[in-house]
Amino acid sequence: MPQRDPGRSQPPRPGAIVSPAGTVFSVWAPIHREVALVIDGRSDVAMESSRDGYFVATVPDVGHGQRYRFRLAQELRPDPVSRFQPEGPFGPSMVVDPGAYQWHSRDWGGAPPRHRQILYELHIGTFTVGGTWASARERLPHLASLGVTTLEVMPIAEFDGRFGWGYDGVFLFAPYHHYGTPDDVRGFIDAAHALGLAVILDVVYNHLGPSGNVLAEFSTFYFAEHQTEWGRGFNLDGKCS
């Protein structure tokens, strides 16, 4: 992302942000002169060019559940910071309101100290026959009865394909759609907390998967020139880092 000047106002928050006035769509696409917002069933919305390569559009009558994409040089692409890809990495993104979920375990006190933790590594796709957050949730009482204190869930970011260990994620903010919705993730965590179980995530931030990765189509500055054994590395200290 572009470097911040402490004396200037903050740039727009990327993604689809739900507010009482509607949804604000923002995307960082500095290699483009024009970007359009494409909402299913509607005409394209021309996005306003903001500073530092951002494009912004506010749509008052759009909220949670609406599907959308961005049009780049006549090509439709999902949101790089999508919160959910209901049809997979090549389909539209979905507006998600994270504040809509009603949490039940409001008195959760946090994970126990490290020296008292008993971890159980869990892969949502293979932990149960159903391979979903909902079916895994049904097994939580059993894990709690074993004495487990902390569940370490293997990577959940959206990736291309029906099966995988999660290490080829391409949308780092969107949970893999075959496992369930973002609210299914919240429901799993909510139920775990009710049983005294902490939940932590195994994450992959050193590379993206080879299929379904759209970042370079929005900005070439996301990646460095050097190659790693997993593909191109992220731009951590170059231009626009």
N, C-alpha and C positions, 0 to 999 in steps of 0.2 A: 504494500500500500504506500501512497505518497508520504513523504516525511512531513511532520507537523511543525508549523511555525507557532511557538507559544503565544505570539502576539495576535494571532488570527483566530477567528471562530472555528469551531470544530466542523469537519466536513459532514455530509449527510451519513446517517447510519445505513449501511448496506442491507439490502433485503426488502422484504415486505413487512412493514411495521403497522400493526392495527392500532387505531386510535379512535376516540369518540367521533372524530370528524371524518373518518373513513380509513383508507389504507394508503400509506406513503410508500411508493416503490422507488428504490434507489439502487443503482448499479455503477460500479467503477469500470469504465471502458475507455481508457485514455487513447487508444489507437483508433477510435471511431469518431466521426464528426456528428453522426446521427444515430440515435437508438430509439426504437419504438416499443411501447408496452403493448402486448397482445393478450387480451383477456378473452377466454372462450365465449363465443357467441356475441362478440361486440366488435366495433370498428377499432382499428389501431389507435393508440394514444401516443402522440409525439411527446417524447420526454424532453424536459428542459435541461440544457447543458449548464452544469454548475462548475465551480472551480475545481482544479486538480483532476479533471477527467471524469467527474461524476455526472450522472444523468438522473433526473428526479421527475416523478409524476405523482400527483395526489388524486385519488379517485374516491369521491365521497360515499358512494353506495356499494362498496366492495368490502367484504369481510372474510371471516374464517371460512375455509372450505373452497374459496374461489380458485380456479386454476388459471395459470398465466405463463407466458414466456416473454422473451425479449427478441426483437427482430434486429439482427445485425447484418447489414448489406444483403437484405432479402432472405437471410437464413434465420430460422426460428431456433432459439436455444433456451434451455432452462436457466433459472437463476443460479449463479455460481455459489450463492450462500443460501440456497433453498433450505427450508425447514422440513420439507417432505416432498418426495417424488412418488406419488401414488401409482404411476405406471412404469416406474424404473428410471434410470438415468437419461434415457432418450425421450421421455415424455414430458408433459408440462409440470411445472412446480405448483405447489398448493400453498395458499395463504394460511398460516397457522397463527392463532392467537394463543400464546403460551399462558396468558392470564385467565383463560376461560376454564381451565381445569380446577375443580374444587378439591383441594387436598384435605385428607381426613387425619393424617398423622401430624398434627400441628405441634405436638409436644416432643417431636423427635430430638434427642439430645446429642446426636452426632456419633461418629464411629468411636469405638474404644481405643485406648492407647495402643500403639503398635505392638508392644510386648504382650498384650492380651488378645490380640486378634488371631482368629483361626479362619484362614481364607479358603474359599471354595471357588475355583475357576470354572466358569460356566459359559458354554456356547449356546446361545438361544436356539440356533437352528438344529442342534442335535441333542439337546438336553431332554427333550420330550419327543414323542411321535408326532405331535402336532407342529413342533418347530416354531412356535409363536410365543410372544410375551404373555398372552393370555393362558396358554397351557403351562408355561413355566411358572406362572404365578400360582397355579394350583398346587405345585410341588413345594412351595416355600415353607409350609409348616414342617415338612419332612426334614428339610435342611436345617431349620431352627432346632429340631429335636436332636439332631446329630451333635449339636454344640457349635455349629458354624456361627461366626460373628459377622463376617464380611464376605459379600459376594463380589468377585472380580469378573465382570462380564467382558468377554472377548469383543473385539471391535464391532461396532454396530453401524458404521457409516454406510450410506448407500453405495452399492457397487453393481456392476453388470453381471448378470448370470443368476441362476436359480440356487446354486449352492456355493459356499465359500467360507473360509475362515475369517474373512473380514479385513484382510491385509491389502486389498486392492480397492479400498474406498475412494470415491471420486467426489462425493458431496459430504463434506465433513460435518455439516450441521443437520443433516437429514438422516433419520434412522432407516435402516434397510426395510423397504416396503413389504417384503414377504413376511417379515416377522410381526408386522402390525403397524399401527399409527403412532404418532407422537404421544397421544393420550394413553395408548396401551403401555408405552414406556413409563409414563408417569404413574399409571395404575400399578405397574409391577413394583416400582420404587416405593410407592405409597404403602402397598401391602407388605413389602419387606420391612419398612420402618415400623409398621404396626406390630411386627413380630420381633423387633429388636435387631434386625439385620441391616447392616450398612451395605451400600452398593457403590462400588467404584468401577471405573471403565478402563479397559486396556485400549489405548489410543495409538494411532499411527499418524505422525505429523512430519515424517521425513520424506515422504513421497506420496504420489497419487497413483491409482491404478491406470493401466494402459488403455482401457476401453470406457468411454463415457466421460472422459475428462474434457471439460469445455473451457477451462480457465484461460488458456493461451488465445482463445478466440476473442476474449474480452480485453486481455492485456498480455503482451509478451513479457512484461516486467515481473510477472509472478515467478518466473523460473530463471535460474542462473544458467550460464553457458556450459558449466561442467556437467559431466555425466556421473551417475552413481550406478551401483549394481542394480538399483531399482528403477532407473531412468533418470531424467533430468532433475537436478536438485533444486530446491527453492532458493529464490533470491533473498538472502538475508542481509547482505551488506552492499549491494550494488544500487543502481539507479532506481528510485521510487521504493526502496526497501523501507 
